[in-house]
Amino acid sequence: ALYLRKRYIEAIKQLKISITKNKDNLLSYFSEMEKPTVIKELQDEIDKIGIVRAKSSHLASYLILSCFLKIGNLDEFRVYLNKFKELVNSNNNPFLKRLLNNISSQLPTKHQFS
């Protein structure tokens, strides 16, 4: 909710907590009903496959990257991007791969890194 309200600094604090609980085995499910209250990337995925299931910590890892970009904190972005890449590589999840590609494409060209 904080992210959608563009309260990025506050969102970062909450997202860090969610990420540290990365051992969560709870899956959240998102469908047409949740579409109006979720980020565009989830909305698009719902349109493609109907129901999306994802771990909260995985979504938090993506959202924190987006927050860092929006506030221009590229140092923190780099740290969390590396963690997100490890997460994506350790999970065979096409949705996570799309999120990684999406966040990478949002970087200004001079800041892109692999």
VEXRO-988315 format. One line per field, with one value per residue: residue number from 1; residue in three letters; x, y, z of N, C-alpha, C, O in turn. Coordinates in pm, 1 decimal. Atoms other than C-alpha are relative to their C-alpha. Example, Ala and Ser with C-alpha at 12.3 -4.5 7.8 and 13.67 -1.06 7.14 Angstrom:
<rs>
k	c(1 | 2)
r	c(ALA | SER)
n.xx	c(89.0 | -82.0)
n.yy	c(-119.0 | -119.0)
n.zz	c(0.0 | -6.0)
ca.xx	c(1230.0 | 1367.0)
ca.yy	c(-450.0 | -106.0)
ca.zz	c(780.0 | 714.0)
c.xx	c(90.0 | -77.0)
c.yy	c(120.0 | 109.0)
c.zz	c(0.0 | 73.0)
o.xx	c(193.6 | -26.1)
o.yy	c(118.1 | 219.8)
o.zz	c(66.5 | 89.9)
</rs>
This chain:
<rs>
k	c(1 | 2 | 3 | 4 | 5 | 6 | 7 | 8 | 9 | 10 | 11 | 12 | 13 | 14 | 15 | 16 | 17 | 18 | 19 | 20 | 21 | 22 | 23 | 24 | 25 | 26 | 27 | 28 | 29 | 30 | 31 | 32 | 33 | 34 | 35 | 36 | 37 | 38 | 39 | 40 | 41 | 42 | 43 | 44 | 45 | 46 | 47 | 48 | 49 | 50 | 51 | 52 | 53 | 54 | 55 | 56 | 57 | 58 | 59 | 60 | 61 | 62 | 63 | 64 | 65 | 66 | 67 | 68 | 69 | 70 | 71 | 72 | 73 | 74 | 75 | 76 | 77 | 78 | 79 | 80 | 81 | 82 | 83 | 84 | 85 | 86 | 87 | 88 | 89 | 90 | 91 | 92 | 93 | 94 | 95 | 96 | 97 | 98 | 99 | 100 | 101 | 102 | 103 | 104 | 105 | 106 | 107 | 108 | 109 | 110 | 111 | 112 | 113 | 114)
r	c(ALA | LEU | TYR | LEU | ARG | LYS | ARG | TYR | ILE | GLU | ALA | ILE | LYS | GLN | LEU | LYS | ILE | SER | ILE | THR | LYS | ASN | LYS | ASP | ASN | LEU | LEU | SER | TYR | PHE | SER | GLU | MET | GLU | LYS | PRO | THR | VAL | ILE | LYS | GLU | LEU | GLN | ASP | GLU | ILE | ASP | LYS | ILE | GLY | ILE | VAL | ARG | ALA | LYS | SER | SER | HIS | LEU | ALA | SER | TYR | LEU | ILE | LEU | SER | CYS | PHE | LEU | LYS | ILE | GLY | ASN | LEU | ASP | GLU | PHE | ARG | VAL | TYR | LEU | ASN | LYS | PHE | LYS | GLU | LEU | VAL | ASN | SER | ASN | ASN | ASN | PRO | PHE | LEU | LYS | ARG | LEU | LEU | ASN | ASN | ILE | SER | SER | GLN | LEU | PRO | THR | LYS | HIS | GLN | PHE | SER)
n.xx	c(81.6 | -87.2 | -59.1 | 102.4 | 26.1 | -125.1 | -69.5 | -107.9 | -91.1 | 70.6 | 15.3 | -129.3 | -15.1 | 85.7 | -45.3 | -120.3 | 47.2 | 54.8 | -109.1 | -78.3 | 78.3 | 1.7 | 26.7 | 144.8 | 48.8 | 138.1 | 24.0 | 115.6 | 67.8 | 57.6 | 88.1 | 77.4 | 53.5 | -104.4 | -63.6 | -2.3 | -80.0 | -138.2 | -83.9 | 28.3 | -63.4 | 90.2 | 121.1 | -30.2 | -14.3 | 136.6 | 62.3 | -57.8 | 20.8 | 117.7 | -34.5 | -143.7 | -39.7 | -135.7 | -37.1 | -3.7 | -137.5 | -41.2 | 60.0 | -65.4 | -131.8 | 22.3 | 51.1 | -104.4 | -81.4 | 75.7 | -6.5 | -133.3 | -8.1 | 86.1 | -61.5 | -133.0 | -105.3 | -55.7 | -89.5 | 84.1 | 57.9 | -99.1 | -8.4 | 121.3 | 9.7 | -80.4 | 76.0 | 116.1 | -51.3 | -23.4 | 131.9 | 57.5 | -77.4 | 22.2 | 140.2 | 43.1 | 127.5 | 3.3 | 48.2 | -113.8 | -89.9 | 59.9 | -19.5 | -140.6 | -16.2 | 73.1 | -71.9 | -125.1 | 30.6 | 33.1 | -123.0 | -59.5 | -101.2 | -134.1 | -4.6 | 30.3 | -106.8 | 46.7)
n.yy	c(-119.6 | -118.4 | -15.0 | -51.7 | -139.6 | -71.0 | -29.6 | 94.5 | 13.2 | 83.5 | 132.8 | 68.3 | 54.0 | 117.8 | 102.1 | 62.3 | 97.9 | 113.4 | 70.0 | 74.9 | 120.5 | 68.1 | 142.6 | 19.4 | 98.2 | -36.2 | -56.6 | -86.5 | 22.3 | -121.4 | 28.6 | -115.8 | -73.9 | -83.5 | -80.8 | -145.8 | -39.5 | 47.9 | -69.6 | 27.3 | 124.6 | 107.3 | -12.0 | 56.9 | 145.6 | 50.2 | 0.0 | 109.5 | 137.8 | 12.1 | -2.1 | -6.5 | 30.2 | -48.1 | -21.7 | -141.5 | -49.4 | -16.2 | -125.4 | -108.8 | -20.2 | -78.1 | -132.4 | -84.1 | -47.6 | -107.6 | -116.0 | -59.8 | -73.0 | -118.4 | -104.9 | -26.2 | 60.0 | 106.6 | 85.0 | 103.4 | 76.2 | 99.7 | 104.8 | 82.2 | 63.1 | 122.1 | 97.1 | 42.1 | 88.7 | 130.1 | 56.5 | 41.8 | 113.3 | 118.3 | 40.4 | 17.3 | -70.1 | -95.1 | -131.1 | -68.8 | -38.7 | -117.2 | -114.1 | -39.7 | -68.3 | -126.5 | -98.3 | -31.0 | -88.4 | -132.7 | -72.9 | -81.2 | 79.0 | -12.9 | 69.4 | 142.9 | 90.9 | 139.1)
n.zz	c(0.0 | -3.3 | 132.5 | 90.6 | -38.5 | 28.8 | -124.8 | 25.5 | -114.2 | -97.9 | 60.2 | -8.0 | -136.0 | -12.2 | 94.6 | -56.9 | -98.5 | 74.6 | 66.5 | -99.5 | -29.8 | 129.2 | -15.3 | 2.6 | 95.8 | 29.0 | 132.7 | 15.9 | 127.6 | 55.9 | 113.5 | 45.7 | -113.9 | -58.8 | 103.5 | -20.8 | -116.7 | 12.1 | 96.8 | 140.5 | 41.6 | -43.5 | 81.5 | 131.4 | -15.1 | -20.6 | 132.4 | 79.8 | -47.6 | -85.3 | -142.5 | -23.7 | -137.4 | -23.9 | -139.7 | -37.8 | 0.7 | 139.2 | 48.1 | -73.4 | 61.4 | 122.6 | -34.2 | -59.9 | 112.3 | 63.4 | -90.8 | 7.5 | 127.0 | -3.6 | -83.4 | 54.1 | -82.1 | 82.8 | -79.5 | -61.9 | 110.2 | 44.0 | -102.3 | 4.1 | 131.8 | -5.4 | -79.5 | 78.8 | 104.8 | -63.4 | -26.2 | 128.0 | 49.4 | -82.9 | 14.1 | 138.7 | -0.8 | 112.3 | -44.2 | -60.6 | 109.2 | 65.1 | -89.3 | 10.3 | 128.6 | -7.5 | -82.5 | 70.6 | 113.7 | -50.0 | -30.6 | 106.0 | 69.3 | -57.4 | -127.7 | 12.1 | -38.3 | 11.3)
ca.xx	c(0.0 | 282.5 | 441.4 | 117.6 | 76.0 | 429.9 | 555.6 | 880.6 | 1098.9 | 838.9 | 783.4 | 1155.0 | 1154.2 | 864.2 | 1001.5 | 1335.6 | 1148.4 | 963.9 | 1284.2 | 1463.0 | 1182.5 | 1282.6 | 1230.1 | 857.9 | 691.4 | 360.4 | 236.6 | 7.7 | -246.9 | -356.9 | -648.3 | -899.4 | -1038.1 | -703.4 | -611.9 | -717.4 | -497.4 | -169.8 | 120.8 | 99.8 | 339.2 | 106.4 | -195.0 | -28.7 | 54.1 | -303.8 | -420.5 | -186.9 | -246.3 | -545.8 | -404.6 | -56.3 | 106.4 | 418.4 | 606.3 | 577.5 | 954.0 | 999.9 | 758.7 | 918.2 | 1257.4 | 1120.3 | 933.7 | 1234.6 | 1434.0 | 1162.1 | 1158.4 | 1534.9 | 1507.7 | 1225.0 | 1420.7 | 1746.2 | 1940.6 | 2149.1 | 2396.7 | 2126.0 | 1969.5 | 2290.3 | 2308.9 | 1950.0 | 1971.4 | 2250.4 | 2040.4 | 1738.9 | 1946.6 | 2055.0 | 1693.3 | 1580.3 | 1862.2 | 1780.6 | 1410.7 | 1271.6 | 1002.2 | 924.4 | 740.0 | 1048.4 | 1257.1 | 1012.9 | 1033.3 | 1413.4 | 1402.8 | 1148.8 | 1350.0 | 1669.3 | 1500.9 | 1406.8 | 1768.9 | 1916.3 | 2158.8 | 2472.0 | 2377.1 | 2305.5 | 2510.0 | 2499.1)
ca.yy	c(0.0 | 242.5 | 178.4 | 241.0 | 566.7 | 667.7 | 669.7 | 506.8 | 578.1 | 428.8 | 140.6 | 59.4 | 14.4 | -231.0 | -412.5 | -470.8 | -647.1 | -865.9 | -951.3 | -1055.5 | -1305.8 | -1467.0 | -1811.1 | -1756.6 | -2050.0 | -1873.0 | -1807.4 | -1518.9 | -1563.1 | -1281.0 | -1293.5 | -1062.9 | -965.2 | -825.8 | -660.8 | -306.0 | -312.9 | -453.0 | -322.5 | -313.9 | -605.7 | -829.0 | -696.0 | -788.0 | -1135.4 | -1185.8 | -1089.0 | -1350.7 | -1648.0 | -1570.7 | -1649.4 | -1555.4 | -1707.5 | -1557.6 | -1539.9 | -1210.0 | -1182.0 | -1227.2 | -946.5 | -731.3 | -782.7 | -646.9 | -357.8 | -240.9 | -220.8 | -8.0 | 217.2 | 268.2 | 365.7 | 607.5 | 787.2 | 770.1 | 555.0 | 353.8 | 231.0 | 48.5 | -53.7 | -233.0 | -423.6 | -542.9 | -610.0 | -860.8 | -1029.1 | -1036.0 | -1189.0 | -1466.6 | -1521.0 | -1539.4 | -1776.9 | -2009.2 | -2029.7 | -2165.1 | -1902.2 | -1727.2 | -1446.6 | -1362.4 | -1359.4 | -1114.4 | -893.4 | -895.5 | -803.7 | -531.6 | -367.4 | -390.9 | -219.3 | 75.5 | 169.7 | 459.3 | 313.0 | 449.8 | 268.4 | -75.3 | -354.4 | -731.2)
ca.zz	c(0.0 | 80.4 | -257.0 | -444.9 | -249.9 | -355.7 | 1.1 | -104.8 | 200.7 | 434.6 | 194.0 | 192.3 | 570.8 | 553.2 | 248.9 | 422.3 | 701.8 | 454.0 | 269.7 | 589.0 | 642.7 | 313.5 | 457.0 | 421.7 | 258.4 | 238.8 | -108.4 | -182.6 | -457.6 | -684.6 | -925.8 | -1094.4 | -755.9 | -636.3 | -965.0 | -871.6 | -559.7 | -695.5 | -900.5 | -1278.1 | -1321.6 | -1120.6 | -1309.2 | -1637.8 | -1511.5 | -1392.9 | -1741.5 | -1890.8 | -1664.2 | -1444.4 | -1101.0 | -986.0 | -681.7 | -531.1 | -203.0 | -21.0 | 16.2 | -360.2 | -439.3 | -168.9 | -333.9 | -659.6 | -499.3 | -299.7 | -623.0 | -776.0 | -468.3 | -483.3 | -849.3 | -780.0 | -506.6 | -705.0 | -459.5 | -705.9 | -441.9 | -246.5 | -575.5 | -679.2 | -350.4 | -372.9 | -745.5 | -684.3 | -415.7 | -647.9 | -927.0 | -689.3 | -590.9 | -953.3 | -1044.6 | -755.6 | -846.1 | -1168.4 | -1187.0 | -1517.2 | -1337.3 | -1128.0 | -1445.2 | -1603.7 | -1294.4 | -1314.5 | -1683.0 | -1609.5 | -1331.7 | -1536.8 | -1830.4 | -1608.5 | -1545.5 | -1736.4 | -1993.0 | -1826.1 | -1503.1 | -1644.5 | -1497.5 | -1521.9)
c.xx	c(85.7 | 60.9 | -100.5 | -35.5 | 124.5 | 70.3 | 120.3 | 93.7 | -63.6 | -14.1 | 129.5 | 19.7 | -80.8 | 46.6 | 125.3 | -38.4 | -51.4 | 110.4 | 81.1 | -73.5 | -9.3 | -20.3 | -149.9 | -37.7 | -145.4 | -9.6 | -123.0 | -57.1 | -67.5 | -82.3 | -73.2 | -47.5 | 103.2 | 60.0 | 1.9 | 94.8 | 145.6 | 75.9 | -29.2 | 57.4 | -84.3 | -129.2 | 20.8 | 9.1 | -136.3 | -72.4 | 48.7 | -45.6 | -116.8 | 28.7 | 151.9 | 24.1 | 146.3 | 24.3 | 8.5 | 141.1 | 51.6 | -55.6 | 63.3 | 136.6 | -10.7 | -42.2 | 107.3 | 93.4 | -68.3 | 3.2 | 135.6 | 18.5 | -78.4 | 58.5 | 144.3 | 115.0 | 58.8 | 97.3 | -78.0 | -62.9 | 94.7 | 8.8 | -119.5 | -20.4 | 79.5 | -70.9 | -118.9 | 42.9 | 26.2 | -131.9 | -61.3 | 72.5 | -22.6 | -144.0 | -33.9 | -139.9 | -0.5 | -46.2 | 113.7 | 98.5 | -53.4 | 15.9 | 144.0 | 25.6 | -65.5 | 79.7 | 130.5 | -24.0 | -33.0 | 123.1 | 40.6 | 119.3 | 136.5 | 13.6 | -23.8 | 121.7 | -53.3 | 27.1)
c.yy	c(125.7 | 26.7 | 62.5 | 145.4 | 88.3 | 47.8 | -95.1 | -20.4 | -89.3 | -142.5 | -78.6 | -63.1 | -128.3 | -113.9 | -69.8 | -105.9 | -124.5 | -82.4 | -82.2 | -125.6 | -86.3 | -150.0 | -28.4 | -101.6 | 27.4 | 61.2 | 88.2 | -25.9 | 128.6 | -37.0 | 128.7 | 86.8 | 97.3 | 100.3 | 150.0 | 45.6 | -43.1 | 78.5 | -47.2 | -133.1 | -121.4 | 3.1 | -64.5 | -151.9 | -65.3 | -6.3 | -117.7 | -137.6 | -17.8 | 10.9 | -3.9 | -37.2 | 37.5 | 12.3 | 150.1 | 55.7 | 19.8 | 129.8 | 120.6 | 31.1 | 81.1 | 143.6 | 90.1 | 53.8 | 117.8 | 126.5 | 69.0 | 77.5 | 130.2 | 111.6 | 29.1 | -55.0 | -121.0 | -89.2 | -113.5 | -88.0 | -111.4 | -117.1 | -94.2 | -65.9 | -130.3 | -109.3 | -53.9 | -93.3 | -139.8 | -71.8 | -54.9 | -123.6 | -127.2 | -51.0 | -11.5 | 60.2 | 105.6 | 141.0 | 79.2 | 46.1 | 122.2 | 124.8 | 50.5 | 75.0 | 137.4 | 103.9 | 38.9 | 97.0 | 142.6 | 83.9 | 89.6 | -76.9 | 7.5 | -73.9 | -148.1 | -81.6 | -140.2 | -77.6)
c.zz	c(0.0 | -137.1 | -96.7 | 31.2 | -15.7 | 125.6 | 7.6 | 118.9 | 106.3 | -52.0 | 11.9 | 136.9 | 16.6 | -90.8 | 50.6 | 102.8 | -71.1 | -65.7 | 99.7 | 44.6 | -124.6 | 9.5 | -1.2 | -107.1 | -35.5 | -138.3 | 5.3 | -138.5 | -43.4 | -122.6 | -39.3 | 116.8 | 58.6 | -98.9 | 27.8 | 111.8 | -7.8 | -107.3 | -142.3 | -46.9 | 39.8 | -80.1 | -136.3 | 6.0 | 21.7 | -133.9 | -84.7 | 46.4 | 96.2 | 147.9 | 12.6 | 145.5 | 15.5 | 149.3 | 26.9 | -8.1 | -142.1 | -57.8 | 68.8 | -60.2 | -128.1 | 34.1 | 59.2 | -108.3 | -68.7 | 86.1 | -8.9 | -130.3 | 7.9 | 85.3 | -43.6 | 81.8 | -73.4 | 76.6 | 66.0 | -107.7 | -43.5 | 97.8 | -11.0 | -136.3 | -1.9 | 79.2 | -79.9 | -112.8 | 54.9 | 25.1 | -128.3 | -52.0 | 80.4 | -5.2 | -148.0 | -13.6 | -111.8 | 40.0 | 63.6 | -106.8 | -73.8 | 87.7 | -6.2 | -130.7 | 2.7 | 78.1 | -67.1 | -114.4 | 43.8 | 33.4 | -115.5 | -57.9 | 67.6 | 133.3 | -10.9 | 36.8 | -5.5 | 126.2)
o.xx	c(53.8 | 72.1 | -67.6 | -80.2 | 126.2 | 136.2 | 124.8 | 135.7 | 2.1 | -1.5 | 126.9 | 66.8 | -30.8 | 41.1 | 141.6 | 24.5 | -19.0 | 103.4 | 125.5 | -11.9 | -113.5 | -30.9 | -193.4 | 6.0 | -211.3 | 64.1 | -224.0 | 16.7 | -131.6 | -37.1 | -38.1 | -49.2 | 68.2 | 134.3 | 105.6 | 126.1 | 218.5 | 16.7 | -83.2 | -7.0 | -95.3 | -181.8 | -64.5 | -37.4 | -162.9 | -143.4 | -27.8 | -85.8 | -147.3 | -20.0 | 218.5 | -45.4 | 229.1 | -68.2 | 51.7 | 161.2 | 133.8 | 15.4 | 83.7 | 176.8 | 75.7 | 9.8 | 109.4 | 142.0 | -4.2 | 17.4 | 142.4 | 80.6 | -31.9 | 35.9 | 210.3 | 227.4 | 19.6 | 117.6 | -39.8 | -78.3 | 52.0 | 14.2 | -103.7 | -82.4 | 32.8 | -68.0 | -149.3 | -26.6 | -6.4 | -143.6 | -112.9 | 9.0 | -6.4 | -176.1 | -2.6 | -240.6 | 65.9 | 0.4 | 128.3 | 155.1 | 23.5 | 40.9 | 167.8 | 92.3 | -11.8 | 95.9 | 173.1 | 59.6 | -32.7 | 111.9 | 28.9 | 190.6 | 203.1 | 125.2 | -26.4 | 234.4 | -174.7 | -5.7)
o.yy	c(223.0 | 141.6 | 156.3 | 219.1 | 204.1 | 151.8 | -187.5 | -133.3 | -178.4 | -238.6 | -198.3 | -176.4 | -226.7 | -230.8 | -190.1 | -211.4 | -236.6 | -205.3 | -192.4 | -218.0 | -145.4 | -217.7 | -140.3 | -93.1 | -52.7 | 153.5 | 52.8 | -48.9 | 196.9 | -111.4 | 237.6 | 209.5 | 207.5 | 190.3 | 213.3 | 164.3 | -32.1 | 152.4 | -155.7 | -204.3 | -217.7 | -102.0 | -138.5 | -221.5 | -173.5 | -102.9 | -175.4 | -221.7 | -130.5 | 102.7 | -87.9 | 9.8 | 8.7 | 35.8 | 227.7 | 167.5 | 108.4 | 204.4 | 224.7 | 147.2 | 163.8 | 239.6 | 210.2 | 166.5 | 217.6 | 237.3 | 191.7 | 183.8 | 234.6 | 229.5 | 116.0 | -6.1 | -235.0 | -204.5 | -230.1 | -208.8 | -225.4 | -233.0 | -216.3 | -171.9 | -230.9 | -226.3 | -173.1 | -190.3 | -239.3 | -192.1 | -166.6 | -217.1 | -237.2 | -153.5 | 77.5 | -10.4 | 208.6 | 240.0 | 198.2 | 155.0 | 210.3 | 234.3 | 171.3 | 178.4 | 233.8 | 217.1 | 154.0 | 182.9 | 234.1 | 203.6 | 50.5 | -144.6 | -95.1 | -96.5 | -216.5 | -48.1 | -160.9 | -196.0)
o.zz	c(-68.4 | -179.6 | -169.2 | -56.7 | 25.9 | 125.2 | 88.8 | 144.4 | 160.1 | 23.9 | 40.5 | 146.7 | 71.1 | -52.6 | 30.1 | 110.0 | -32.0 | -68.5 | 67.8 | 97.8 | -152.7 | -92.7 | 25.7 | -221.8 | -101.7 | -172.9 | 66.0 | -234.3 | 36.5 | -209.6 | 6.1 | 107.0 | 100.8 | -59.6 | 7.9 | 121.4 | 90.8 | -186.0 | -163.9 | -124.1 | -36.1 | -116.9 | -185.2 | -84.3 | -30.7 | -162.1 | -162.0 | -34.1 | 135.3 | 213.9 | -47.7 | 235.5 | -70.9 | 227.0 | -58.3 | -55.6 | -165.7 | -125.2 | 6.3 | -67.0 | -157.3 | -22.8 | 32.4 | -99.0 | -101.6 | 34.3 | -16.8 | -131.5 | -37.9 | 57.6 | 13.5 | 70.7 | -48.4 | 38.5 | 55.6 | -89.9 | -62.1 | 56.9 | -12.8 | -145.7 | -55.3 | 40.9 | -74.8 | -143.3 | -9.9 | 1.8 | -130.3 | -100.6 | 27.6 | 54.9 | -227.0 | -18.6 | -100.4 | -16.4 | 35.9 | -96.6 | -112.3 | 37.2 | -7.6 | -131.1 | -51.8 | 32.4 | -57.4 | -142.6 | -38.6 | 59.6 | -231.7 | 16.2 | 81.3 | 180.1 | 91.4 | 0.4 | -2.9 | 134.1)
</rs>
